[in-house]
Amino acid sequence: MASPRQNHEQRRLDVAIIGGGISGLAAAYRLRARQGPGGPLSLRVFEACDRLGGTIQTERVGAEVPGDCMCEAGADSMITSKPAAIELCRELGLGDALVEPRSREGFSVVHEQQLHPLPRGFQLIAPTERWPLLRSSLFSWPGKLRMLREPHAPASDDPGADESVESFVVRRFGREAFERVAEPVLGGLFVADATQLSAARTLGPFAELEHRFGSVLRGLRDSSRASSSPAQVSLKDGLGSLVERLSEQLPSSWIELGCGVEKLWPLPPGGWRIETARGNWEAHKLLLACPAPKCSALLSGAAPTLASTLSELRFASCVTVNLVYRRARVVRLPNDFGFFVPRTEPNHILAATYASEKFAARAPGDYIVVRTFQGGALDRAAVDLDDETLIERAHADLARLIGVSGPPRASSLTRFREAIPQFEIGHAARVARLERQVEKHQGLYLAGSALGAYGLADCVASGEAVAATICAELDGRESR
Ligand SMILES: Cc1cc2nc3c(=O)[nH]c(=O)nc-3n(C[C@H](O)[C@H](O)[C@H](O)COP(=O)(O)OP(=O)(O)OC[C@H]3O[C@@H](n4cnc5c(N)ncnc54)[C@H](O)[C@@H]3O)c2cc1C
């Protein structure tokens, strides 16, 4: 039996990481080879759930036989324009498992309960090809002509201002472009109220083009380099395989599953006490890698000013429902990857992805997997509805929009409470304020969703950056 002294020593850590999502795991992975004063670092990843991965959650459900369909409850792809997550996959030996979407198809948008494909050449909010736009059924003639006149719209006279997406898109492309594209697409991608979203944070490159070229379309034309790579990739066995591979690289003693942290207290002259239902730990360095509202609650007693700054970052909840249908039961299966739903349409779902059509080998050939999203900033009550209601709402919308008939063959539902940061106007300033606040607390660091970051690439990069800072400090090159 361990003596009380031994037990106490085991509870003294060099580094504690709160949250076993991708941010915390990426940091732990970068710290694994690091030697402490008496050998390898003593480190713990405290994870409240009984699994690692946080909002990355690959599941298997059965259509014909158990587990023959793969569903992503959370993230399903990694953007290629930011390399951190993809490089990490390669480093972990998952390079051969990276998969591209089956084609370069795009998405549709619902308008008056019909699906209308976004015209070819549409770059998020910008129609770069004239003829596909003119032929599109999504827009009215005045709406199309207004979009094409974008190069003649005056540029902002205050390029540094944190403008809303609504204001930016209406100014550049007209109100119809906002209502029929920007609102449903950005509102869906970020489960947000698009009227509140910051253009700088969500449409940064477009705002930059306006600034440099006086017009988004002119800028895209002048600066465009044909790219042969896809915008997103995934992993053959789902993004859960990245979490699995990362955790295999960590000593098992580093992981405390089902161990939610309840309170955090600073220990003078340096270090932190970590209180959990399984007892207390002490750590020299403390990395918070769980959503900012959770961090705020953990620090409310010890650091009220920091806790209040953390609570200024707003987060939304959402529910994903994956539904599996027999292919023959889908009357109007489009040949793109899914659709977004404007807030003005009478549907409950915000968006849907035909997951099995986007990436190969997600379901047996006779079946399709459709992933739907509900909740978000404009439907905060959804996350508290019962499973049956949420599944029924998703199924009813799919029945109306793509003509699925009969009950789904299988389904899976996941709630993400206060898990998605809202990039509202002022987000960047709030994050900057938060970073300044954190610096005042010795041995304390924030990464990923704790800092209001969203997306695997940014979360991996921020976890890795904190690990590099901690290594540098342990080397005595810097101290904080
Ligand atoms: C539905 C959905 C779809 C998404 N799709 C994509 C996508 O396609 N591509 C993409 O790049 N990004 C996507 N994202 C975003 C991406 O998944 C996240 O930005 C990223 O995974 C966040 O990682 P994280 O480690 O910072 O936080 P999280 O994944 O939130 O992990 C935080 C962890 O902390 C734990 N925790 C919380 N409180 C405590 C506590 N008190 N004690 C101990 N542990 C605690 C939680 O249980 C959780 O495991 C999506 C997100 C969602 C919700």
The ligand as an SDF file (V2000), in Angstrom:
LIG
                    3D

 53 58  0  0  0  0  0  0  0  0999 V2000
  -20.8790   19.8180  -33.6800 C   0  0  0  0  0  0  0  0  0  0  0  0
  -19.5060   20.3580  -33.9370 C   0  0  0  0  0  0  0  0  0  0  0  0
  -18.9510   20.2630  -35.1980 C   0  0  0  0  0  0  0  0  0  0  0  0
  -17.6700   20.7460  -35.4390 C   0  0  0  0  0  0  0  0  0  0  0  0
  -17.1210   20.5950  -36.6770 N   0  0  0  0  0  0  0  0  0  0  0  0
  -15.8350   20.9470  -36.8780 C   0  0  0  0  0  0  0  0  0  0  0  0
  -15.1850   20.6060  -38.0790 C   0  0  0  0  0  0  0  0  0  0  0  0
  -15.7520   19.9620  -38.9640 O   0  0  0  0  0  0  0  0  0  0  0  0
  -13.8830   20.9840  -38.2330 N   0  0  0  0  0  0  0  0  0  0  0  0
  -13.1910   21.6310  -37.2490 C   0  0  0  0  0  0  0  0  0  0  0  0
  -12.0050   21.9350  -37.4200 O   0  0  0  0  0  0  0  0  0  0  0  0
  -13.7840   21.9390  -36.0780 N   0  0  0  0  0  0  0  0  0  0  0  0
  -15.0740   21.5950  -35.8620 C   0  0  0  0  0  0  0  0  0  0  0  0
  -15.6600   21.8380  -34.6580 N   0  0  0  0  0  0  0  0  0  0  0  0
  -14.8870   22.5530  -33.6280 C   0  0  0  0  0  0  0  0  0  0  0  0
  -13.8390   21.6760  -32.9610 C   0  0  0  0  0  0  0  0  0  0  0  0
  -14.3600   20.3920  -32.7170 O   0  0  0  0  0  0  0  0  0  0  0  0
  -13.4140   22.3350  -31.6650 C   0  0  0  0  0  0  0  0  0  0  0  0
  -13.0070   23.6760  -31.9130 O   0  0  0  0  0  0  0  0  0  0  0  0
  -12.2610   21.6210  -30.9720 C   0  0  0  0  0  0  0  0  0  0  0  0
  -12.3950   20.2270  -31.0300 O   0  0  0  0  0  0  0  0  0  0  0  0
  -12.2080   22.1070  -29.5290 C   0  0  0  0  0  0  0  0  0  0  0  0
  -11.2020   21.4160  -28.8400 O   0  0  0  0  0  0  0  0  0  0  0  0
  -10.8130   21.7750  -27.3390 P   0  0  0  0  0  0  0  0  0  0  0  0
   -9.8930   20.7160  -26.8800 O   0  0  0  0  0  0  0  0  0  0  0  0
  -10.3310   23.1760  -27.2560 O   0  0  0  0  0  0  0  0  0  0  0  0
  -12.1860   21.7590  -26.5170 O   0  0  0  0  0  0  0  0  0  0  0  0
  -13.2240   20.5990  -26.3080 P   0  0  0  0  0  0  0  0  0  0  0  0
  -13.2760   19.6940  -27.4710 O   0  0  0  0  0  0  0  0  0  0  0  0
  -14.4840   21.2710  -25.8720 O   0  0  0  0  0  0  0  0  0  0  0  0
  -12.6180   19.7490  -25.1070 O   0  0  0  0  0  0  0  0  0  0  0  0
  -12.6650   20.2140  -23.7840 C   0  0  0  0  0  0  0  0  0  0  0  0
  -12.6800   19.0250  -22.8460 C   0  0  0  0  0  0  0  0  0  0  0  0
  -12.6770   19.5200  -21.5050 O   0  0  0  0  0  0  0  0  0  0  0  0
  -13.4840   18.6790  -20.7190 C   0  0  0  0  0  0  0  0  0  0  0  0
  -13.8940   19.4100  -19.5260 N   0  0  0  0  0  0  0  0  0  0  0  0
  -14.7920   20.4160  -19.4210 C   0  0  0  0  0  0  0  0  0  0  0  0
  -14.8860   20.8290  -18.1440 N   0  0  0  0  0  0  0  0  0  0  0  0
  -14.0200   20.0840  -17.4320 C   0  0  0  0  0  0  0  0  0  0  0  0
  -13.6570   20.0380  -16.0640 C   0  0  0  0  0  0  0  0  0  0  0  0
  -14.2100   20.8540  -15.1490 N   0  0  0  0  0  0  0  0  0  0  0  0
  -12.7280   19.1290  -15.6620 N   0  0  0  0  0  0  0  0  0  0  0  0
  -12.1460   18.2930  -16.5490 C   0  0  0  0  0  0  0  0  0  0  0  0
  -12.4690   18.2870  -17.8670 N   0  0  0  0  0  0  0  0  0  0  0  0
  -13.3890   19.1820  -18.3080 C   0  0  0  0  0  0  0  0  0  0  0  0
  -14.6400   18.3280  -21.6430 C   0  0  0  0  0  0  0  0  0  0  0  0
  -15.2960   17.1590  -21.2130 O   0  0  0  0  0  0  0  0  0  0  0  0
  -13.9190   18.1520  -22.9790 C   0  0  0  0  0  0  0  0  0  0  0  0
  -13.5250   16.8150  -23.1820 O   0  0  0  0  0  0  0  0  0  0  0  0
  -16.9400   21.3630  -34.3910 C   0  0  0  0  0  0  0  0  0  0  0  0
  -17.5020   21.4660  -33.1130 C   0  0  0  0  0  0  0  0  0  0  0  0
  -18.7660   20.9600  -32.8780 C   0  0  0  0  0  0  0  0  0  0  0  0
  -19.3490   21.0350  -31.4820 C   0  0  0  0  0  0  0  0  0  0  0  0
  1  2  1  0
  2  3  1  0
  2 52  2  0
  3  4  2  0
  4  5  1  0
  4 50  1  0
  5  6  2  0
  6  7  1  0
  6 13  1  0
  7  8  2  0
  7  9  1  0
  9 10  1  0
 10 11  2  0
 10 12  1  0
 12 13  2  0
 13 14  1  0
 14 15  1  0
 14 50  1  0
 15 16  1  0
 16 17  1  0
 16 18  1  0
 18 19  1  0
 18 20  1  0
 20 21  1  0
 20 22  1  0
 22 23  1  0
 23 24  1  0
 24 25  2  0
 24 26  1  0
 24 27  1  0
 27 28  1  0
 28 29  2  0
 28 30  1  0
 28 31  1  0
 31 32  1  0
 32 33  1  0
 33 34  1  0
 33 48  1  0
 34 35  1  0
 35 36  1  0
 35 46  1  0
 36 37  1  0
 36 45  1  0
 37 38  2  0
 38 39  1  0
 39 40  1  0
 39 45  2  0
 40 41  1  0
 40 42  2  0
 42 43  1  0
 43 44  2  0
 44 45  1  0
 46 47  1  0
 46 48  1  0
 48 49  1  0
 50 51  2  0
 51 52  1  0
 52 53  1  0
M  END
$$$$
